[in-house]
Amino acid sequence: MLFEDLKLIDPILKALKTEGYVQPTPIQQQAIPIVLQRKDLLGCAQTGTGKTAAFSIPLLQLLYQDRTQHKEQKTIKALILTPTRELAIQIDESLAAYGRHTGLKHLVIFGGVSQNPQTDALKRGVDILVATPGRLLDLVNQRFISLDHIKFLILDEADRMLDMGFVHDVKKIIAKVPSRRQTLFFSATMPKEIQQLADTILHKPEKVEVTPVSSTADTIEQEIFFVEKGDKRALLNHILQDKAIQSVLVFTRTKHGADKVVKDLVRANITAEAIHGNKSQNARQRALSNFKAGTTRVLVATDIAARGIDVEALTHVINYELPNVPETYVHRIGRTGRAGASGIALSFCDHEEKEFLKDIHKLIAKNIPVNEEHPYPMKQLSTVERIREEMKGKPAQQGGGGNRQGGGHRNGKRRFGNNRNSSGKGKPAAKN
């Protein structure tokens, strides 16, 4: 299927051609026709499948058609809610790309920066508003924004908004928009709380689910490295000696941990920057721009800051620390292997993180292969520790990574670089 087959208007097809997009991804194939029929939509798809284009392309078309058929007031007609500033900026950039020939005005607003440029732009008139919940409510309360004329409401990354504690803000915002509207609801996972929220705001929705809930893309090669906590720094430096790894996104659980990893890498003459909530907006954008441009080889991020990072041809993701929420693992490694490209996800696991790994295996319904051929294997457990492990009903971990879980590499000279063609031929589909 081609984008031309989706009954898109010429201004949007022209923009997609400029971007080099030819074939829509599965979620775009299914979602775009539903949205163009002005139906509510519940979309469940993992990160990197093209959700942004799946809702922004038909939204632009509907607004363009409404404007040509009716004289529209200078009011905000579409609201896109998203959990992080990085994702909000990414969506706004996508709207600019796909809507460049429509004449529609869009604006992104988020906290952590001065509101003056945002309020000035609002006064000039906006058709589509992309916002994080906190800044949106702030400007609504200051009466810079009215939501009385919203015709389209889109919630993106709803599960992350729940994780970040935005659910109450989201409910306040929903109460302020007209009940007669078209609502699109997207989430990478569909836990009970998210399903309940969707049930309260959607009206007879169509459902699109392009992959099993919480699955990992088949194009991503995954490996586990059993390693002592104190050896993780050395193992990371060892892996990064492979020059084939041109860009890598490293995840830590804490902001302090991210800063510490960056210091260690810089000390080893590896260009690295951190991105997390304690960084200013300018610093975060600068770090992301440097990473996209290839000036910075390693970007170290926390989970909240990483949602919305979209780097073309990102070959590697490294979990320096395993997440304690298994769904987060799926989100993390989904930053590579996007839109059908291939990627590699490497994860470090120390003694304390074995329970996290067990939960991840259960969620993704498969065991991640273990890399046993690295110079920093986990040390053999003491007798007391082994007894404790056995009392928990788990096999005791031996030195060198222990028993294989789902395979591993036998040649003893595993290269960490991805020598496969990760970009494919041309640019087949719009990315998330």
N, C-alpha and C positions, 0 to 999 in steps of 0.2 A: 504494500500500500504506500502511496505517496501523499504528501500534504494536499496536493491538488484534488485528491479523491474525497477530502473531508468537507467539501463545499465551503471553502474559505474564500473571503472576498479578495479582490486583486491587491488592495493596499497591504494586506497582511502577507499574502503570497509573495509579493515583491520583496518585503522585508525579510522573510524567511530565506528567499533565494540569495539575498545579500549576505545573510549569515552562513550560508552554505548548507542549510538544512534541507534534506530531501525526503527522508523516511521518518514518520513519527514512531515513537516508542510505543510499546503495548498500552500503557496507561493513557497516552495521548490518543491513540486510535479509538479507545473505548470511551474516554471521558469527553472529548471535544464534541462529538455529535449529541451527547446527552445534554451538555451545557447549552449548546445552540438551540435545543428544543425548550430551553428555559425551565428545565426540571431541576429540583434539588438533587445533590449528589453526595454520596458518602464514598470517598476514595481511600483505599488502604493499599499502600505500596511502600516498599522500603526506600530509603534514601538513595538518590542517584538514578532513579527511574524516569525522571522527567516530569515530576508533578507541577513544577512552576509553569512550564509551557502548557501543560494540560489544562490549567485554569486561566492563565493570562491571555492566551491566544483567543479562545472563544469569548472571554470577557471583553476584550478590545473590540471584537467584531460586533457584539450585541450593543455596546455603547455607541459605536460608530453608526450602526443602523438606526438606533433610536434618535440620534442627533440629526440624521439626514431626513427622517420621517416627521420629526416633531421639533419645534423650537424649544430647546432645553434651557432651563435656568442655570445660572452659574452657581451650582450647588454640588456638594460631594455626592456622587451617585453610587460609588463602589468603595467598599472598605475591605482591605485585606489585613487581617491580624496575624502576627507572627511573633514567636517568642524572643528572638534575639535581633540585635541591630545588624549583625552581619547578614543574616538571612533577609532582613528587611531591605538592606541595600542591594543584595543580589536580585531580589524580586523587582525592585525599582529599575535596575539595570536591564532586566529582561523586558519589562514594559517599554522601556525606551527603545530597545532593539526591535521588538515585534511591532510596536505601534508608531514607528518613526514616520509613517506616511498617513496616519489617521488624524493628526491634529489634536488628539486627546491630550489633556494635561494630567500629569501624575506627580505625586509628591511622596517622599518618605520622611517619616518623623520618628525619632527615638530619643531616649534620655541620655544623659551624660555629656551633652553639648548645649550650647546656648540655644534657647528657643526662638530668638529674634529672627534669624533667617527663615525658620519654619513658619512663624506667624506672618511674616511679610509675604511669603509665597502663598499662604492660605488666603490672604486678602485679595490676591490677584486672581483667584479662582482655580479650583482643582476638580477634575472629574474623578480620578482614582486616588485614594489615600492608602498608603502602605504604612502600618504603624505597629509599634510595640504597645502592649496594654497600658503600662504605667504612664508614658508620655501622652498617650491619647486621652486618658481620663483626666490628666492634669490640664490639658488644653481645652477639653470639654467643660471642665469646671470653671475655667477662666473665660468661657464663652467665646473662645477663638474658633471653636469647631461646633457645628450643629450636625447631628446625625439624623435629622428629621426626614431627609430626602433620599436616604440610602435605598437603592433598588437591588444591590448585589452585596452579599456578605460572604466573605471567604475566610475560613479559619485554616491556616496552614501549620503543620507540625503540632497538632492538637495534643499529642501525647507529651511532647516536650513542655508545652505550656502547663500541663498538669504537674509534671515533675518539678517545674520551677515555681510552683505555687501561684500561678496566675489564674487559676480557675475562677476565683471569686471576682477578679477584675473582668474576666471574660463575660461572666454572667451579668455584671453591671452594664457592660457595653451592649450586650444583646438586648437588655431591657430598654435601652435608649433608641434602638433602631426600629423602623416600622415592622409590624408583624407580616405585612404583605411584601414579600421580597423573595429573591432567589438566593438560596444558601448552598454553599459548597464547603464540604468538611473533609479535610485531608489529614491522615495520620499514618505514620510508619508502622505503628502497632495499635492494637485495638483492645486494651484491657477493659475491664468491666466499667470503670469510672468514665472512660472515654465513650464507650457505647451508650451509657446513660445520658451523657451530655448531648451526644448526637441525637438521641431519641427525642430530647426536649426542644431542639431547635430546627430539626429538619421536617419537611412536610412531604410525605410519600416519596422518599428519596430513591433514586436508582443507586445501585451499589457496584463499584468497580474494585476488584481485588486482583491484581496482576501476578502476585506471588504469594506463597504461603506466609502467614503472619510470622514475623520475626525470623525469616529465613535469611541466609547469607547468599550473595550472588555466586553462581557457579564459576564465574570468570575470575574470582579472587582466590589465589593460592594461599592457604593458611598454614602456619607452623607455630608450635609451642616450644619455648626454650625453658627447661627447668634450671633455675639458677638461684644461688644464694642472694638474699636481698642486698648485701654489701658488695656483690660482684656485678650488679646490673650496670653500673656506670662503665666498667671495663668492657662488658659484653657489648654495650651500645657502641662504644668507640671501635671495638673490633669489627663489628658489622659494617660500620660506616667507612672502614678502610677500603671497602669495595667501591671503586669509582663508578661502577655501573649504576649505583644508586644516586641518581641525580637530584631527586627531590623526595623528601620523606616528612610525613606528619607524625610527630611523636606525642602520645597521650600520657598525661599524668593525672592523678586523682585530685591534687591540690594545686593552688596557685603558687604556694611556696615551693612545692616540688618541681613545678615547671621552671621557675626561675633558677633553681639549683641545677637542673639538668642543662640549661642554657649556659650557665657559668662553667660547668664541667666541659661542655663541648667547645666553647670558645677557648678555654685553656688548652684544649687539644688541637687548636687551629682549625676547627670546623665551624663554618659560618652558621649561626643559629640565632633565632629570636623567639621570644615567648609571646603568647596571646592569651589573655585571661581578663576576668572582670575587674581587677585592680588597675589595669592599664587604661590610660585615657583613650578616648575614641580616636584621636589623631594617631596615637602610638599603635593602636591595634590596626588601623587602616594602613599605616606605613609598613608595619611588619607583614601584613597580608600582601600588599603590593610588591614588596621586595621578594616575597616567596613566589608569587606568580611570575615575576620577571626573571627568576632564577638567580637573583643577587644573593638571596639567602637560601642555603641548601636545606636546612632543617628548621621546621616550624614546630615549636613545642606548645601544646594547647591543653586546656582543660575542656571537659565535655560541653559545658554551656557555651563557651566561647567558640567552639569548633562547629556548632550547628550553623549551617549557612555557608561554610567554607566550600567553595566550588573551584577547584584548581584543575584545569585541563591537563590530562596526561599525568596525573599524580600516580607514580608507580608504586610507592610503598607507604604503608601505615605501620607504625610500631607501637604496641601497647607496652610502655615502660612499666606500667602498673596495670594489672587487670581490674576492670570495674567491678564493684560489688553488686551492681544491677545487671543481670545478663543481657537485657534488651540494649543496654548501652554499648555492649560489645558489637552488636549488629550495626548500630548507628556509626560507631567509630570506623570499623573497617569498610563501611559503605562509602567513605570519602574517596577510596580508590575503586577501580573496577567499575566506573560509572558509565551508564548508557552503553553497555555492551563491551567496553574496553576491558583489558585484563589488568590485574594488579596483584600485589603481594602484601599480606598482612602477617607480621611477626609479633608474637606476644611473649613477654617474660613472665614467668610464674615462680614465685618463691613459696616456702612452706606455708605461710599464712594465707596465700591466695589459692590454695588447692580447692577449697570449698567453692570459691568463685568460679574456678574452671569447671568444676563438676556441674554447677548450675548452667553455665554456658553450653556445655555439651548437651544437657537435657533440653535446653531451649531450642538449639539449632538442629537437634535430633541426629547428631553425628559427633564422632570424636575427631579432634583436630590432630593432625600428624605431629609427632614429636621430632625435633631436630636434636640428635644425640651427638653430632659431630661439631661441637663447639668447645673452646678451651676453658670454659668456666662452668662445668657441670655441678649440679647440686650435690653437696656432700652427703655421705651416708649418714642415716639417722642413728642416734645413740640407741642403746637398748631400751631405755625408758621411753624415748620418743616413739620407737617402733611399737612398743606395747600400747601406748596411747592411740596411735594410728589404728592398730588392729582392733582395739576396743571400740573404736568409732565405726568399725565395719568396713574399713578401707584397706586395700593392700598397702604394705609399707613401701615407701619410696626408697629405692636403692640409689647408689651413686651413678653419675653419668646420665641422669635423666630417667632412670628406671625403665619399666616396661614400655614398649611402644604403644601409643594410643592411636590406632588408625593408620599405622605405617611409619613413614620417615624415609630418609634418604640413605642409601646403602653405599654410595661410592666414597663417602668420607671426605669429599671435596665439594661440598655444597656451596654454590655461588648464590649470594643473596640478591644479586642484580637480576632484573627482569629483561632478558634478551629478546623476548617476544615482541611482536609489533602491537603495541598497546593502543595505538590510535585508530587502527583499522584503515580502510580505504575511504578517503574523503572524510566527511563529517555527516554521518547518516541520520542523526537525530538530535533534536534539541535536548539540552541537558537541564538537570534540575536547578 
